[in-house]
């Protein structure tokens, strides 16, 4: 139990600090523990949170059904810190414009909360942050700021330790929304957000980006996108490029294309490349599921999608193609 708790807290703290790779490593180590083998909703929750904030949304969508199935099998217990996971999945669907899927996962989050009225409250830091992120993505900073009604400095003294873990992300979203609605005290808000995001390079960079937007300077937002990418913040890298384009950034500021997957496999998502690598190694769907902490059914779905995208008639052809292009070993 101590080992499990250490992994859990390490995942939490690293996510609070914007260290996605470290948080993901602890989350994966936790998920691999034998004691959680029959509790996939507990095992996968932290990984889903990390990937949602980092922007690895394909991975979130792939893991989410296993999380929900595990929760159902456990009798749908009310566990507040797992409600965060469901809300993170809802955010991912919201960012992709899948409103029906988002509504379904908001229902799951509500079912996980001991007090369903907590969802959407500004003082519930993670809930407000996720909803505001979707509003900002949809180009509605007024709605985002209406969700982030509490001054983050006031929140700091009145929330639990778990809420404080989400405070840097809340402060960064609050600063961005304030700037985009041209709040008269935006400079003061930016200064406060800078203080509250210290120690979190990603959230700090979000505040820096908001500062650029406030000043409407010619600073290279697209170059800032590369910095987000270097920190593993995939979604924010893309959003920064969108913001740069919206401000009429010159073509010369466009970032270089991201590294391409092995030639011939570029049609596959990051998760599908992971699955294909295991197919090339001779793994069955059940073994792939165990390796990637997804259900056998989800693994089967990924393999079917891979075969379709690659035009392969069977696993052997797909494996041969993977090996030919340097993914896996012969």
TAPEDA-V845602 format. One record per residue. RES is the residue in three letters. SS is DSSP state (alpha for helix, beta for strand, coil for the rest). OMEGA is omega in whole degrees, 0 to 359 (* if undefined). BURIAL is + if it has 9 or more other ideal C-beta (glycine too) atoms within 8 Angstrom, else -. Layout:
res:RES ss:SS omega:OMEGA burial:BURIAL
res:RES ss:SS omega:OMEGA burial:BURIAL
This chain:
res:UNK ss:coil omega:178 burial:-
res:UNK ss:alpha omega:180 burial:-
res:UNK ss:alpha omega:178 burial:-
res:UNK ss:alpha omega:181 burial:+
res:UNK ss:alpha omega:179 burial:-
res:UNK ss:alpha omega:178 burial:-
res:UNK ss:alpha omega:180 burial:+
res:UNK ss:alpha omega:182 burial:+
res:UNK ss:alpha omega:179 burial:-
res:UNK ss:alpha omega:177 burial:+
res:UNK ss:alpha omega:179 burial:+
res:UNK ss:alpha omega:187 burial:+
res:UNK ss:alpha omega:179 burial:+
res:UNK ss:alpha omega:176 burial:+
res:UNK ss:alpha omega:178 burial:+
res:UNK ss:alpha omega:180 burial:+
res:UNK ss:coil omega:179 burial:+
res:UNK ss:coil omega:179 burial:+
res:UNK ss:coil omega:189 burial:-
res:UNK ss:alpha omega:182 burial:+
res:UNK ss:alpha omega:180 burial:-
res:UNK ss:alpha omega:179 burial:+
res:UNK ss:alpha omega:181 burial:+
res:UNK ss:alpha omega:180 burial:+
res:UNK ss:alpha omega:179 burial:-
res:UNK ss:alpha omega:179 burial:+
res:UNK ss:alpha omega:179 burial:+
res:UNK ss:alpha omega:178 burial:+
res:UNK ss:alpha omega:177 burial:+
res:UNK ss:alpha omega:182 burial:+
res:UNK ss:alpha omega:182 burial:+
res:UNK ss:coil omega:183 burial:-
res:UNK ss:coil omega:182 burial:+
res:UNK ss:alpha omega:183 burial:-
res:UNK ss:alpha omega:181 burial:-
res:UNK ss:alpha omega:185 burial:+
res:UNK ss:coil omega:182 burial:-
res:UNK ss:coil omega:180 burial:-
res:UNK ss:coil omega:186 burial:+
res:UNK ss:alpha omega:179 burial:+
res:UNK ss:alpha omega:176 burial:+
res:UNK ss:alpha omega:184 burial:+
res:UNK ss:alpha omega:189 burial:+
res:UNK ss:alpha omega:187 burial:+
res:UNK ss:alpha omega:184 burial:+
res:UNK ss:alpha omega:179 burial:+
res:UNK ss:alpha omega:179 burial:+
res:UNK ss:alpha omega:178 burial:+
res:UNK ss:alpha omega:183 burial:+
res:UNK ss:alpha omega:183 burial:+
res:UNK ss:alpha omega:179 burial:+
res:UNK ss:alpha omega:181 burial:+
res:UNK ss:alpha omega:181 burial:+
res:UNK ss:alpha omega:180 burial:+
res:UNK ss:coil omega:175 burial:+
res:UNK ss:coil omega:192 burial:+
res:UNK ss:alpha omega:176 burial:+
res:UNK ss:alpha omega:179 burial:+
res:UNK ss:alpha omega:178 burial:+
res:UNK ss:alpha omega:181 burial:+
res:UNK ss:alpha omega:180 burial:+
res:UNK ss:alpha omega:183 burial:+
res:UNK ss:alpha omega:188 burial:+
res:UNK ss:alpha omega:181 burial:+
res:UNK ss:alpha omega:179 burial:+
res:UNK ss:alpha omega:176 burial:+
res:UNK ss:alpha omega:183 burial:+
res:UNK ss:alpha omega:179 burial:+
res:UNK ss:alpha omega:179 burial:+
res:UNK ss:alpha omega:179 burial:+
res:UNK ss:alpha omega:178 burial:+
res:UNK ss:alpha omega:181 burial:-
res:UNK ss:alpha omega:181 burial:-
res:UNK ss:coil omega:179 burial:+
res:UNK ss:coil omega:178 burial:-
res:UNK ss:coil omega:180 burial:-
res:UNK ss:coil omega:176 burial:-
res:UNK ss:coil omega:183 burial:-
res:UNK ss:coil omega:188 burial:-
res:UNK ss:alpha omega:185 burial:+
res:UNK ss:alpha omega:173 burial:-
res:UNK ss:alpha omega:174 burial:+
res:UNK ss:alpha omega:178 burial:+
res:UNK ss:alpha omega:181 burial:+
res:UNK ss:alpha omega:180 burial:+
res:UNK ss:alpha omega:178 burial:+
res:UNK ss:alpha omega:177 burial:+
res:UNK ss:alpha omega:177 burial:+
res:UNK ss:alpha omega:178 burial:+
res:UNK ss:alpha omega:178 burial:+
res:UNK ss:alpha omega:181 burial:+
res:UNK ss:alpha omega:178 burial:+
res:UNK ss:alpha omega:178 burial:+
res:UNK ss:alpha omega:179 burial:+
res:UNK ss:alpha omega:179 burial:+
res:UNK ss:coil omega:179 burial:-
res:UNK ss:coil omega:180 burial:-
res:UNK ss:coil omega:188 burial:-
res:UNK ss:alpha omega:181 burial:-
res:UNK ss:alpha omega:178 burial:-
res:UNK ss:alpha omega:178 burial:-
res:UNK ss:alpha omega:180 burial:+
res:UNK ss:alpha omega:179 burial:+
res:UNK ss:alpha omega:182 burial:-
res:UNK ss:alpha omega:172 burial:+
res:UNK ss:alpha omega:176 burial:+
res:UNK ss:alpha omega:178 burial:-
res:UNK ss:alpha omega:179 burial:+
res:UNK ss:alpha omega:179 burial:+
res:UNK ss:alpha omega:179 burial:+
res:UNK ss:alpha omega:180 burial:+
res:UNK ss:alpha omega:183 burial:+
res:UNK ss:coil omega:174 burial:+
res:UNK ss:coil omega:175 burial:-
res:UNK ss:coil omega:184 burial:-
res:UNK ss:alpha omega:179 burial:-
res:UNK ss:alpha omega:180 burial:-
res:UNK ss:alpha omega:185 burial:+
res:UNK ss:coil omega:179 burial:+
res:UNK ss:coil omega:179 burial:-
res:UNK ss:coil omega:181 burial:+
res:UNK ss:coil omega:181 burial:+
res:UNK ss:coil omega:172 burial:+
res:UNK ss:coil omega:198 burial:+
res:UNK ss:alpha omega:184 burial:+
res:UNK ss:alpha omega:181 burial:+
res:UNK ss:alpha omega:180 burial:+
res:UNK ss:alpha omega:181 burial:+
res:UNK ss:alpha omega:180 burial:+
res:UNK ss:alpha omega:182 burial:+
res:UNK ss:alpha omega:179 burial:+
res:UNK ss:alpha omega:178 burial:+
res:UNK ss:alpha omega:178 burial:+
res:UNK ss:alpha omega:180 burial:+
res:UNK ss:alpha omega:178 burial:+
res:UNK ss:alpha omega:179 burial:+
res:UNK ss:alpha omega:182 burial:+
res:UNK ss:coil omega:178 burial:-
res:UNK ss:coil omega:183 burial:-
res:UNK ss:coil omega:182 burial:-
res:UNK ss:alpha omega:177 burial:+
res:UNK ss:alpha omega:178 burial:-
res:UNK ss:alpha omega:179 burial:+
res:UNK ss:alpha omega:181 burial:+
res:UNK ss:alpha omega:177 burial:+
res:UNK ss:alpha omega:177 burial:-
res:UNK ss:alpha omega:182 burial:+
res:UNK ss:coil omega:189 burial:+
res:UNK ss:coil omega:183 burial:-
res:UNK ss:coil omega:171 burial:+
res:UNK ss:coil omega:184 burial:-
res:UNK ss:alpha omega:178 burial:+
res:UNK ss:alpha omega:177 burial:-
res:UNK ss:alpha omega:180 burial:-
res:UNK ss:alpha omega:189 burial:+
res:UNK ss:alpha omega:184 burial:+
res:UNK ss:coil omega:187 burial:-
res:UNK ss:coil omega:183 burial:-
res:UNK ss:coil omega:180 burial:+
res:UNK ss:coil omega:177 burial:-
res:UNK ss:alpha omega:181 burial:-
res:UNK ss:alpha omega:177 burial:-
res:UNK ss:alpha omega:180 burial:+
res:UNK ss:alpha omega:178 burial:+
res:UNK ss:alpha omega:182 burial:+
res:UNK ss:coil omega:186 burial:+
res:UNK ss:alpha omega:178 burial:+
res:UNK ss:alpha omega:181 burial:+
res:UNK ss:alpha omega:177 burial:+
res:UNK ss:alpha omega:183 burial:+
res:UNK ss:alpha omega:180 burial:+
res:UNK ss:alpha omega:178 burial:+
res:UNK ss:alpha omega:178 burial:+
res:UNK ss:alpha omega:179 burial:+
res:UNK ss:alpha omega:181 burial:+
res:UNK ss:alpha omega:179 burial:+
res:UNK ss:alpha omega:180 burial:+
res:UNK ss:alpha omega:180 burial:+
res:UNK ss:alpha omega:185 burial:+
res:UNK ss:alpha omega:176 burial:+
res:UNK ss:coil omega:179 burial:+
res:UNK ss:coil omega:178 burial:-
res:UNK ss:coil omega:183 burial:+
res:UNK ss:coil omega:178 burial:-
res:UNK ss:coil omega:184 burial:-
res:UNK ss:alpha omega:181 burial:+
res:UNK ss:alpha omega:177 burial:-
res:UNK ss:alpha omega:180 burial:-
res:UNK ss:alpha omega:177 burial:+
res:UNK ss:alpha omega:179 burial:+
res:UNK ss:alpha omega:178 burial:-
res:UNK ss:alpha omega:181 burial:+
res:UNK ss:alpha omega:177 burial:+
res:UNK ss:alpha omega:181 burial:+
res:UNK ss:alpha omega:185 burial:-
res:UNK ss:alpha omega:179 burial:+
res:UNK ss:coil omega:177 burial:+
res:UNK ss:coil omega:181 burial:-
res:UNK ss:coil omega:177 burial:-
res:UNK ss:coil omega:186 burial:+
res:UNK ss:alpha omega:182 burial:-
res:UNK ss:alpha omega:179 burial:+
res:UNK ss:alpha omega:177 burial:+
res:UNK ss:alpha omega:178 burial:+
res:UNK ss:alpha omega:175 burial:+
res:UNK ss:alpha omega:179 burial:+
res:UNK ss:alpha omega:177 burial:+
res:UNK ss:alpha omega:178 burial:+
res:UNK ss:alpha omega:178 burial:+
res:UNK ss:alpha omega:178 burial:+
res:UNK ss:alpha omega:177 burial:+
res:UNK ss:alpha omega:179 burial:+
res:UNK ss:alpha omega:179 burial:+
res:UNK ss:alpha omega:181 burial:+
res:UNK ss:alpha omega:182 burial:-
res:UNK ss:coil omega:181 burial:-
res:UNK ss:coil omega:180 burial:-
res:UNK ss:coil omega:181 burial:-
res:UNK ss:coil omega:188 burial:-
res:UNK ss:coil omega:177 burial:-
res:UNK ss:alpha omega:181 burial:+
res:UNK ss:alpha omega:175 burial:+
res:UNK ss:alpha omega:176 burial:+
res:UNK ss:alpha omega:177 burial:+
res:UNK ss:alpha omega:178 burial:+
res:UNK ss:alpha omega:179 burial:+
res:UNK ss:alpha omega:175 burial:+
res:UNK ss:alpha omega:181 burial:+
res:UNK ss:alpha omega:179 burial:+
res:UNK ss:alpha omega:178 burial:-
res:UNK ss:coil omega:180 burial:+
res:UNK ss:coil omega:181 burial:-
res:UNK ss:coil omega:189 burial:+
res:UNK ss:alpha omega:182 burial:+
res:UNK ss:alpha omega:183 burial:+
res:UNK ss:alpha omega:174 burial:+
res:UNK ss:alpha omega:179 burial:+
res:UNK ss:alpha omega:179 burial:+
res:UNK ss:alpha omega:180 burial:+
res:UNK ss:alpha omega:178 burial:+
res:UNK ss:alpha omega:177 burial:+
res:UNK ss:alpha omega:178 burial:-
res:UNK ss:alpha omega:179 burial:+
res:UNK ss:alpha omega:180 burial:+
res:UNK ss:alpha omega:180 burial:-
res:UNK ss:alpha omega:179 burial:-
res:UNK ss:coil omega:178 burial:+
res:UNK ss:coil omega:179 burial:-
res:UNK ss:coil omega:181 burial:+
res:UNK ss:coil omega:182 burial:-
res:UNK ss:alpha omega:183 burial:-
res:UNK ss:alpha omega:180 burial:-
res:UNK ss:alpha omega:179 burial:+
res:UNK ss:coil omega:181 burial:-
res:UNK ss:coil omega:176 burial:+
res:UNK ss:coil omega:177 burial:-
res:UNK ss:coil omega:178 burial:-
res:UNK ss:coil omega:179 burial:-
res:UNK ss:coil omega:180 burial:-
res:UNK ss:coil omega:172 burial:-
res:UNK ss:coil omega:178 burial:-
res:UNK ss:coil omega:184 burial:+
res:UNK ss:coil omega:180 burial:-
res:UNK ss:coil omega:181 burial:-
res:UNK ss:coil omega:185 burial:+
res:UNK ss:coil omega:179 burial:-
res:UNK ss:coil omega:185 burial:-
res:UNK ss:coil omega:175 burial:+
res:UNK ss:coil omega:179 burial:-
res:UNK ss:alpha omega:181 burial:-
res:UNK ss:alpha omega:180 burial:+
res:UNK ss:alpha omega:176 burial:+
res:UNK ss:alpha omega:177 burial:+
res:UNK ss:alpha omega:180 burial:+
res:UNK ss:alpha omega:181 burial:+
res:UNK ss:alpha omega:178 burial:+
res:UNK ss:alpha omega:179 burial:+
res:UNK ss:alpha omega:174 burial:+
res:UNK ss:alpha omega:180 burial:+
res:UNK ss:alpha omega:179 burial:+
res:UNK ss:coil omega:176 burial:-
res:UNK ss:coil omega:182 burial:-
res:UNK ss:coil omega:172 burial:+
res:UNK ss:coil omega:178 burial:-
res:UNK ss:alpha omega:179 burial:+
res:UNK ss:alpha omega:180 burial:-
res:UNK ss:alpha omega:177 burial:+
res:UNK ss:alpha omega:179 burial:+
res:UNK ss:alpha omega:180 burial:+
res:UNK ss:alpha omega:182 burial:-
res:UNK ss:alpha omega:185 burial:-
res:UNK ss:alpha omega:179 burial:+
res:UNK ss:coil omega:175 burial:+
res:UNK ss:coil omega:180 burial:+
res:UNK ss:coil omega:177 burial:+
res:UNK ss:alpha omega:180 burial:-
res:UNK ss:alpha omega:178 burial:-
res:UNK ss:alpha omega:177 burial:+
res:UNK ss:alpha omega:179 burial:+
res:UNK ss:alpha omega:178 burial:+
res:UNK ss:alpha omega:180 burial:-
res:UNK ss:alpha omega:181 burial:+
res:UNK ss:alpha omega:179 burial:+
res:UNK ss:alpha omega:179 burial:-
res:UNK ss:alpha omega:180 burial:+
res:UNK ss:alpha omega:180 burial:+
res:UNK ss:alpha omega:180 burial:+
res:UNK ss:alpha omega:183 burial:-
res:UNK ss:alpha omega:183 burial:+
res:UNK ss:alpha omega:182 burial:+
res:UNK ss:coil omega:180 burial:-
res:UNK ss:coil omega:182 burial:+
res:UNK ss:coil omega:180 burial:-
res:UNK ss:coil omega:182 burial:-
res:UNK ss:alpha omega:182 burial:+
res:UNK ss:alpha omega:179 burial:-
res:UNK ss:alpha omega:179 burial:+
res:UNK ss:alpha omega:179 burial:+
res:UNK ss:alpha omega:180 burial:+
res:UNK ss:alpha omega:179 burial:-
res:UNK ss:alpha omega:179 burial:+
res:UNK ss:alpha omega:181 burial:+
res:UNK ss:alpha omega:180 burial:+
res:UNK ss:alpha omega:182 burial:-
res:UNK ss:coil omega:172 burial:+
res:UNK ss:coil omega:178 burial:-
res:UNK ss:coil omega:185 burial:+
res:UNK ss:coil omega:181 burial:+
res:UNK ss:coil omega:180 burial:-
res:UNK ss:coil omega:* burial:-
